[in-house]
Amino acid sequence: MRGIVYTGSGVEVTDELDVGLPGPTEVRVAMAAAGVCHSDLSVINGTIPWKAPSVLGHEGAGVVEAVGSEVRSVRPGDHVVLATLASCGTCRACSTGHPTWCVRTLGNVSQPFTYRGEPASNFAATSVFAESTIVKEVQAVKIADDVPFTSACLIGCGVLTGVGAVLNRARVRPGETAAVFGVGGVGLNVVQGLRLAGASRIVAVDTQPAKEELARRFGATDFVDASSTDPVAAVRAVVPHDPSRPSGGLGWTGGVTWSFDCVGHPSVLRTALDVLDWGGTALAIGIPPQGTEVAVDVNALAYVDRGLLGCRYGSARPHHDIPLMVDLYQSGQLLLDELVSETRPLEGFRDIVAGMEAGQLARGVLTF
């Protein structure tokens, strides 16, 4: 079986993989398409420490091959999107509709594969960079057969993370304003989530000016080239202080209601805080190396009611949100096909990585 394996010293496209049979509550899926996300690259470069050998990939869609004896929600032949949340379904977090808070979704590593005859681990409970993978039943969400796999696969991470951050975590209301820092795969989905939510000004911020056209296509009303201008001043120029409101002499006036750091760098998160208006909130979405800290004047939060929120996986409820994303796509409200910049077979993985590092791709997709 073919797949992409993290070996500890690098990554290898191999045909020396094998996968077992599903357990009673598991599903084996023949992968059809898999998006390449920066989290996969973070394993390779050491930003995310991970056990080797392991099969990478966590953003995929395919066809159910086999199911365990206790599985009831899907059956062989069903088309599915895979979610990374291997939630337990019974704890307080799960039973109150917050599966991203389920502690059993962290450190959930199993070894459904063998690589050159030795056990190999999964990644993010999914491992979609293989011709077949095994996941828990709760992770396989059935979709309509007419949704292209190359588009559907992106729902499993980038779309849920970006759109979910807006709709589930921030709960942006019509007329509010926002700045989005980093308009790659996740950032573009934050942008279109804001469009769906009815935000009045959506300012996309990136260091690569070539991304402006795509950002506007997904819903950005404005674009700031952070490589050539001060992004704080530029965002405040787009959304200035309302002269009918007193400033209080503090200087923290103007700016956006919401900001989203989709990069995962402390300086970007600090900037995301600095562009907020009174009562504004920044969301940390991008994942930096462990131990990363950001410094902020607490008075710039407490005096003016600003906030900072973390957001894991778009605070997603996969069995609610994935069908919703499919419905929005089929009605023309959610752009999925437009996210796919390039498709390659597994052997083209390094080409997609090169395109990502050059900032040329919204999303690269591997096909099987």
N, C-alpha and C positions, 0 to 999 in steps of 0.2 A: 504494500500500500504506500502511496506517495504522501509526503507531508513536509512541513518545515519544522525543524528541530533546533531548539536552543541547546548548544552543547556545553555551555559554561565559558567557552573561549570565543564563541561566535555563533553563527547560524548556518544551517546546512539544509539544502533542499535534497531530500532523500527518497528512495523507494524501499527503504529497509524498516518500515514501520508495520505494526500490526495492531489491531484493536480487538477486544474481547466481545463477549455477548452482554447485553444489558441485564442488570440485576432486576429484582422484582419491581422497583419503583423508578426504573431508568428507561431511557429511550436511546436507540442508536439511529443516527441521522446520516444519510449520504449527503455530503455537502455539495451545493451547487455554485455558491458564490460567497466570497468573504472579503470584507473591507479591511484595508490595512490602516490601523490606527497608531497614533504616536505612542500609546501605551505599550504596543508590541515592540516598538523601537526602544522604549525605555528599559525593557528587559535586556535587550541586546547590549545597550550602552551602560548598563549597571545602575541606572537611576532607580529602577524597581528591582530590588534583590529577588531572585527567583531560583528555585532548585533546578538543577540540570541532571540528566537531560529532560527536556519538556517540550511538548508540542505547542507552538504559539497560535495566536489568533483568537479573537473573542467577539467578532462582529460578523455573523453569518446567517445564511438561510439555506434550506435544503429540503430533502424528502425523507420522511420517516421510513427506515428500513425494517426495524424490529422494535418491539416493546416488551417490557417486563410483565410478569403475570398479574401485577396489581395496577397497571396503568389503564386508565379509563378515558382520559381527555383527548388522546390522539391514537391513531392506528396507522399501520403501514400504508404508504401511499399519500398520506397527508403532507401538504406543503407547510413548512413551519419557519418562523423566525426564532432564533435562539437568544435568550436573555442570559446575562452573566450572573443574575441573582439566583443562587441555589438556596433559596430561603426555606425555612423549616415549615412554614405555613401554620404553626400552632402557637408560637410565642405571643406575647402581648403586642409586640411591634407588628407582626404579621396579621394578627387578628384585628388590629385597628387600622389596617391599610397603609402600613409603613414598612414594606419589606426591605427597604434600604437600611433600616435600623436593626434588622435581624442580625444578631451577633454570629449566627452560624453561617452567614454569607462571607465572613472573613476567614482567611487561613484555610479555606475549604479545598484542600489539594488531595486529589486521588491519583491513582496510577492505572488508568484504563488501557494504556498503550504499552507496547514493547518496542524498543529500538535496538536493532541488532541483537535481538534475543534477550535484552535486559529491560527491567521495568522503566517506564518513562512517565513523567507526571503530566497532568493537564495544566493549562494556564487560564486563570480567571474562570475556572469551572466550566470552560467551554472547549477550547482548542479546536478552532474551526479551520486552521491551516492544515487539514488532512482530508483525505477522500471520505473518511467516515469518522465520526466522533460519538461519544456517549455522554449524555447529560441527564440530570434529574427531570422527571416528568414536569415539574413546575416551571422548568426553563424552556420548554418547547411550546410555543404559542402558534396555534393553527391560523393560517391566512388563506385568502382566496387563491385558487390555482392560477388566475390570470394576472397576478402581480409578478412582474419580472424579478427573478432572483437577484440580479445585479443591483436593483434598486431596493428590494425588500431587505437585503442583508444589512444595509446601512441603518435601518431602524434599530437594530439590536444594540447599538452603542451610540454612535454620533448623533442620531436623530433623537433618541430618548434622552440623552444627556443634555443636548442643547435646547430643544423645544421644551423638555420637561423642566429644565431650570427656570424657564419663564412661566410656564403654566402651573407647575406643581409647587415649586419652592418660592419663587418671587410672587406669583399670582398677580402679575402686572395687570393694571386696569386700563381701560380705554382712556386715551388722552395723556397718559404718563410718558415720560421721556427716558431715554436710555443711551448708554455708550457701551459698545462691545469691543473689547480689546483682544485682537487676534481673530482674524476671519478665515481660519482654516475650516476643516470639516465640522468641528463642534461650533465654532463661532458663527458660521453661516446658518447653522440650525438655531442658534440663539437669535440671530437676526430675523429668521422667518417665524420663530416663535413670537417675537415681539410684534411682527406684522399681524400674525393671527390674533394677538391679544389686543390690537388696536392702539399700540403706542403711537404718539403723534410725531415724535422725532426719534429716529434711530441712527445714532452716530457710530459708524464702523471705524475702528482705529487699527492701523497696521503699519509696519515698517516697509511693506512692499506695495508701492503705488499701483502695480499691475492688478492688485486684488480689488480695486475699486469697482470695476465693471460688474464682477460677479456679486460683490456685496450689494450693490444697488439692485441687481436682478432679483436677489432674495428678499429685498425689502428695505435696505438702508436708505434713509433720506439724505444722509450726509456722509462724507468720508474724510478722515484725517490721516495724512501721511506723517506718521510719527518719526520717520527718518529725517525729515526736513523742517519740522516745526515742533513747538512745545505742545504736547497733546492736551495738557490741562488748559492752557490759554485758548487753544483751538476749540475744545469742546465748550468752554464757557462762552466763547464768541458765538457759537451756534445756539446755545441755550443760555442767554444772559440773565442777569438779575432782573426780576420784575420791579420796575421803579415804583410800583404802588405798594411794595412791601418794604418796611424799614430794614436796614442792614444791621442795626444794633452796634455798628462800629467794629464788628469782629472781623470783617473781611471775608468770611466764609459765605459768600452769596453767589447766587447763580449756579448753574450746573444742572445735572440730570437727577431724576428720581431714582434711577437704577443704573448700576454698572456691573459688568460681567468680565472677570479676568479669565479668559480661555487659554492663557499662555502657561501659567504656573511659574511665574518668576516674581520674586519679592518686589522688585522695582515696578513691575507692571501692576501688581496688586496695590501697592502704595499709590500709584497714579490713579487707579480705579477708585480709591477712597477720596483722593484729592479733587476729583471732578464732580463729586456729589453736591447737590443742593441741600439745604436744611431738610432734615427728615428723610434723606436719601439712604439707600442701602446698596452695598457692594456684595457680590457673590463671588466666592473663590471656587472656580470650576477646574482650572488647569492643575495638574499634579506636579509639584516640584520634588526634588530629592528630599528624603526624610531628614527632619531636623531643620528645615528651612524656616526662618523667622522673618517677620516684617515689623518694622518700627512705625508707630503712629502716635501722634499727640493725642492722648486720651481726651483732652478738652475739645478736640475737633470732632469727637464722637458725642461726648456727654452733653456739652453745651447746646448742641444743635440737633440732637436726636438722630444722629446717623447710626447706621448699623453695618455689621460685617457678618455674613452668613457663609457657612460651608454648604456645598451641595454635591452629594454623591449620586452619580448615575441619574441625574435629573429628578431625584426623589421619585423615581418611577414606580408604578404599579403595573408590571408588564402585561398581565392578563386584561387590564383595562386600557392601558396606553397604547400597546401595539395595535390592537384592532382600531383604536381611535386614529392612529397615524395612517393606517391603511385606508380608512374611510376618508380622511382629509386628502390623501393622495388621489384616491379614485374620483373625488369631487373636484380636483384641480386646485385645491387650496394649499396643499403641501407639496413642495418641489422635492422630488427624489431623483428622477432621471437626470436632472441638471447637476446633481452632486457628483455624478460619476464622470470623472475627467479621463480615466484610462482604465481599460481592462486588459489583464494579462493572465496567462496560465501560471501555475505555481512557479515554473522556472523563471518567470519574469519578475519575481519578488524584488530582486535588487534594483531593477529598473524603476519600479514603483517607489522604492525607498529613495533613490536618487532624485526622482521628481518631487517627492515630499520635502526633502532637505533643501531643494532649490526653490521651494515655495510655488511650484508650478501646478499642483494638483489640489482640488477640493477634496476628492477621495479617489484613491486607486483601488481597484477591485480585482481580486484573483478569482479565476473561474476554473471549474473542474471538468 
